[in-house]
């Protein structure tokens, strides 16, 4: 059969339509989408509670990755600001740990994207952010189990739950916290059934502005992976970086480190929010004076704050200092991740007394 010009024109149009339809179909197939297979509970954020969020990305382009934000006060990048990019696996799935929040944002981002540590407004698509999906947390968490303790005239709760800190999922055991007949507080890291367990103690009421004083016996024996932290923390204070202010003793997993102590306010990754120093052996008295817009830290030798006591280090923070809220004082003796200097024999710290002056 001989084809006429009209028939050829119709055939050409049909071919073009088929091609265009196929292109549109392929474009529709490759349009990215985000699905979640596991959504963490809805909870007020805080570093002590960690869960897993996971899902899949359909239609992602080569090099694209996932970024997660948890909403508690601000939106916080997860799991940490220095580790925010989550790879998409060959089967299109992704998975990461996250601190908790009331909502969770999943971002599909292009290569070269640098997530902000925090956002005041919810993340939106645009620029290097190809797609955003925001979901509410699913369910709620039960209260963490605790054991009561009385120390230095105050009531405290011993924590017994697991929590991620220092790159490890530390287990906190009530057997690692006690007071001796003289009233001194003992915190220790021990191994049970082949697993390390640590110590965590929280004051039962907020103290607010004032002077916090800690008398600590010699800590020079601490293993490189062990850290003692004396700090304030407010799980509901996400808008003020959880009102965390720290006195921390340890080498953070590096036995060769010049420094074995530091003062800090959060967020720790902002320049100027950490003041490191070298603490000598022997008993030390650490003080934090918390005032409006000012947090003054000092460490002196010995078990008193007499004016003649030799000063080891002191530092004043005047930027980013939180206001009082529902913060509680905490003691933690925990382990950090260290390939070169992992925990070997455990550690113990004795805090002779704690004093607070309003």
URTALIN-V479356 format. One record per residue. N is the residue number from 1. RES is the residue in three letters. SS is DSSP state (helix for helix, strand for strand, loop for the rest). D_CENTER is the distance of its C-alpha to the mean C-alpha in whole Angstrom. Layout:
N:RES:SS:D_CENTER ; N:RES:SS:D_CENTER
This chain:
1:UNK:loop:77 ; 2:UNK:loop:76 ; 3:UNK:loop:73 ; 4:UNK:loop:74 ; 5:UNK:helix:72 ; 6:UNK:helix:71 ; 7:UNK:helix:70 ; 8:UNK:helix:68 ; 9:UNK:helix:66 ; 10:UNK:helix:65 ; 11:UNK:helix:64 ; 12:UNK:helix:62 ; 13:UNK:helix:60 ; 14:UNK:helix:59 ; 15:UNK:helix:58 ; 16:UNK:helix:56 ; 17:UNK:helix:55 ; 18:UNK:helix:54 ; 19:UNK:helix:52 ; 20:UNK:helix:50 ; 21:UNK:helix:49 ; 22:UNK:helix:48 ; 23:UNK:helix:46 ; 24:UNK:helix:44 ; 25:UNK:helix:44 ; 26:UNK:helix:42 ; 27:UNK:helix:40 ; 28:UNK:helix:39 ; 29:UNK:helix:38 ; 30:UNK:helix:35 ; 31:UNK:loop:34 ; 32:UNK:loop:30 ; 33:UNK:strand:29 ; 34:UNK:strand:25 ; 35:UNK:strand:25 ; 36:UNK:strand:23 ; 37:UNK:strand:23 ; 38:UNK:strand:20 ; 39:UNK:loop:18 ; 40:UNK:loop:16 ; 41:UNK:loop:17 ; 42:UNK:strand:17 ; 43:UNK:loop:15 ; 44:UNK:loop:13 ; 45:UNK:loop:10 ; 46:UNK:loop:7 ; 47:UNK:loop:4 ; 48:UNK:loop:8 ; 49:UNK:loop:9 ; 50:UNK:strand:9 ; 51:UNK:strand:12 ; 52:UNK:strand:14 ; 53:UNK:strand:15 ; 54:UNK:strand:19 ; 55:UNK:strand:22 ; 56:UNK:strand:24 ; 57:UNK:strand:26 ; 58:UNK:strand:30 ; 59:UNK:loop:31 ; 60:UNK:loop:29 ; 61:UNK:loop:30 ; 62:UNK:loop:30 ; 63:UNK:loop:27 ; 64:UNK:loop:25 ; 65:UNK:strand:21 ; 66:UNK:strand:19 ; 67:UNK:strand:16 ; 68:UNK:strand:14 ; 69:UNK:strand:13 ; 70:UNK:strand:12 ; 71:UNK:strand:14 ; 72:UNK:loop:13 ; 73:UNK:loop:15 ; 74:UNK:loop:14 ; 75:UNK:strand:13 ; 76:UNK:strand:10 ; 77:UNK:strand:10 ; 78:UNK:strand:8 ; 79:UNK:loop:7 ; 80:UNK:loop:6 ; 81:UNK:loop:9 ; 82:UNK:loop:11 ; 83:UNK:loop:11 ; 84:UNK:loop:12 ; 85:UNK:loop:16 ; 86:UNK:strand:17 ; 87:UNK:loop:20 ; 88:UNK:loop:23 ; 89:UNK:loop:25 ; 90:UNK:loop:29 ; 91:UNK:loop:29 ; 92:UNK:loop:27 ; 93:UNK:strand:24 ; 94:UNK:strand:20 ; 95:UNK:strand:17 ; 96:UNK:strand:14 ; 97:UNK:strand:11 ; 98:UNK:strand:9 ; 99:UNK:strand:7 ; 100:UNK:loop:10 ; 101:UNK:strand:12 ; 102:UNK:loop:16 ; 103:UNK:strand:17 ; 104:UNK:strand:16 ; 105:UNK:strand:17 ; 106:UNK:strand:18 ; 107:UNK:strand:20 ; 108:UNK:strand:22 ; 109:UNK:strand:22 ; 110:UNK:loop:25 ; 111:UNK:loop:25 ; 112:UNK:loop:24 ; 113:UNK:loop:21 ; 114:UNK:loop:19 ; 115:UNK:loop:16 ; 116:UNK:loop:15 ; 117:UNK:loop:12 ; 118:UNK:strand:13 ; 119:UNK:strand:16 ; 120:UNK:loop:18 ; 121:UNK:loop:20 ; 122:UNK:loop:20 ; 123:UNK:loop:20 ; 124:UNK:loop:24 ; 125:UNK:loop:26 ; 126:UNK:strand:27 ; 127:UNK:loop:28 ; 128:UNK:loop:26 ; 129:UNK:strand:24 ; 130:UNK:strand:26 ; 131:UNK:strand:25 ; 132:UNK:strand:23 ; 133:UNK:strand:23 ; 134:UNK:strand:21 ; 135:UNK:strand:21 ; 136:UNK:strand:20 ; 137:UNK:loop:18 ; 138:UNK:loop:21 ; 139:UNK:loop:21 ; 140:UNK:loop:20 ; 141:UNK:loop:18 ; 142:UNK:loop:20 ; 143:UNK:loop:19 ; 144:UNK:loop:18 ; 145:UNK:loop:20 ; 146:UNK:strand:21 ; 147:UNK:strand:24 ; 148:UNK:strand:25 ; 149:UNK:strand:26 ; 150:UNK:strand:28 ; 151:UNK:strand:27 ; 152:UNK:loop:29 ; 153:UNK:loop:30 ; 154:UNK:strand:27 ; 155:UNK:strand:26 ; 156:UNK:strand:23 ; 157:UNK:strand:21 ; 158:UNK:strand:20 ; 159:UNK:strand:17 ; 160:UNK:loop:18 ; 161:UNK:loop:16 ; 162:UNK:strand:14 ; 163:UNK:strand:10 ; 164:UNK:strand:8 ; 165:UNK:strand:7 ; 166:UNK:loop:9 ; 167:UNK:loop:9 ; 168:UNK:strand:11 ; 169:UNK:strand:12 ; 170:UNK:strand:13 ; 171:UNK:strand:16 ; 172:UNK:strand:17 ; 173:UNK:loop:20 ; 174:UNK:helix:23 ; 175:UNK:helix:25 ; 176:UNK:helix:23 ; 177:UNK:strand:23 ; 178:UNK:strand:27 ; 179:UNK:strand:29 ; 180:UNK:loop:32 ; 181:UNK:loop:36 ; 182:UNK:loop:35 ; 183:UNK:loop:32 ; 184:UNK:loop:30 ; 185:UNK:strand:26 ; 186:UNK:strand:25 ; 187:UNK:strand:22 ; 188:UNK:strand:22 ; 189:UNK:strand:21 ; 190:UNK:strand:23 ; 191:UNK:strand:24 ; 192:UNK:strand:26 ; 193:UNK:loop:27 ; 194:UNK:loop:26 ; 195:UNK:strand:22 ; 196:UNK:strand:20 ; 197:UNK:strand:19 ; 198:UNK:strand:17 ; 199:UNK:strand:18 ; 200:UNK:strand:16 ; 201:UNK:strand:18 ; 202:UNK:strand:17 ; 203:UNK:strand:20 ; 204:UNK:loop:22 ; 205:UNK:loop:23 ; 206:UNK:loop:21 ; 207:UNK:loop:23 ; 208:UNK:loop:23 ; 209:UNK:loop:24 ; 210:UNK:strand:26 ; 211:UNK:strand:26 ; 212:UNK:strand:24 ; 213:UNK:strand:25 ; 214:UNK:strand:24 ; 215:UNK:strand:27 ; 216:UNK:strand:26 ; 217:UNK:loop:28 ; 218:UNK:loop:28 ; 219:UNK:loop:25 ; 220:UNK:loop:27 ; 221:UNK:loop:27 ; 222:UNK:loop:23 ; 223:UNK:loop:22 ; 224:UNK:loop:21 ; 225:UNK:loop:18 ; 226:UNK:strand:17 ; 227:UNK:strand:15 ; 228:UNK:strand:16 ; 229:UNK:strand:14 ; 230:UNK:strand:16 ; 231:UNK:strand:14 ; 232:UNK:strand:14 ; 233:UNK:strand:12 ; 234:UNK:loop:13 ; 235:UNK:loop:11 ; 236:UNK:loop:14 ; 237:UNK:loop:14 ; 238:UNK:helix:12 ; 239:UNK:helix:15 ; 240:UNK:helix:14 ; 241:UNK:helix:10 ; 242:UNK:helix:10 ; 243:UNK:helix:13 ; 244:UNK:loop:11 ; 245:UNK:strand:14 ; 246:UNK:strand:14 ; 247:UNK:strand:17 ; 248:UNK:strand:16 ; 249:UNK:strand:18 ; 250:UNK:strand:18 ; 251:UNK:loop:19 ; 252:UNK:loop:15 ; 253:UNK:loop:17 ; 254:UNK:loop:20 ; 255:UNK:loop:23 ; 256:UNK:loop:25 ; 257:UNK:loop:23 ; 258:UNK:loop:25 ; 259:UNK:loop:22 ; 260:UNK:loop:21 ; 261:UNK:strand:19 ; 262:UNK:strand:18 ; 263:UNK:strand:17 ; 264:UNK:strand:14 ; 265:UNK:strand:13 ; 266:UNK:loop:10 ; 267:UNK:loop:10 ; 268:UNK:loop:10 ; 269:UNK:loop:11 ; 270:UNK:loop:14 ; 271:UNK:loop:17 ; 272:UNK:loop:19 ; 273:UNK:loop:16 ; 274:UNK:strand:16 ; 275:UNK:strand:19 ; 276:UNK:strand:20 ; 277:UNK:strand:23 ; 278:UNK:loop:25 ; 279:UNK:loop:25 ; 280:UNK:loop:29 ; 281:UNK:loop:30 ; 282:UNK:loop:31 ; 283:UNK:loop:30 ; 284:UNK:strand:28 ; 285:UNK:strand:27 ; 286:UNK:strand:24 ; 287:UNK:strand:24 ; 288:UNK:strand:22 ; 289:UNK:strand:25 ; 290:UNK:strand:23 ; 291:UNK:strand:25 ; 292:UNK:loop:25 ; 293:UNK:loop:24 ; 294:UNK:strand:24 ; 295:UNK:strand:22 ; 296:UNK:strand:24 ; 297:UNK:strand:23 ; 298:UNK:strand:25 ; 299:UNK:strand:26 ; 300:UNK:strand:30 ; 301:UNK:strand:31 ; 302:UNK:loop:33 ; 303:UNK:loop:32 ; 304:UNK:loop:33 ; 305:UNK:loop:33 ; 306:UNK:loop:36 ; 307:UNK:loop:37 ; 308:UNK:loop:39 ; 309:UNK:loop:35 ; 310:UNK:loop:35 ; 311:UNK:strand:31 ; 312:UNK:strand:29 ; 313:UNK:strand:27 ; 314:UNK:strand:26 ; 315:UNK:strand:24 ; 316:UNK:strand:24 ; 317:UNK:strand:21 ; 318:UNK:loop:23 ; 319:UNK:loop:21 ; 320:UNK:loop:18 ; 321:UNK:loop:18 ; 322:UNK:loop:18 ; 323:UNK:loop:20 ; 324:UNK:loop:21 ; 325:UNK:loop:20 ; 326:UNK:loop:18 ; 327:UNK:loop:16 ; 328:UNK:strand:17 ; 329:UNK:strand:17 ; 330:UNK:strand:15 ; 331:UNK:strand:16 ; 332:UNK:strand:14 ; 333:UNK:strand:16 ; 334:UNK:strand:14 ; 335:UNK:strand:14 ; 336:UNK:loop:13 ; 337:UNK:loop:14 ; 338:UNK:loop:17 ; 339:UNK:loop:20 ; 340:UNK:loop:23 ; 341:UNK:loop:22 ; 342:UNK:loop:21 ; 343:UNK:loop:21 ; 344:UNK:loop:25 ; 345:UNK:loop:26 ; 346:UNK:loop:24 ; 347:UNK:strand:23 ; 348:UNK:strand:24 ; 349:UNK:strand:24 ; 350:UNK:strand:26 ; 351:UNK:strand:25 ; 352:UNK:strand:29 ; 353:UNK:strand:28 ; 354:UNK:strand:26 ; 355:UNK:strand:28 ; 356:UNK:strand:27 ; 357:UNK:strand:30 ; 358:UNK:loop:29
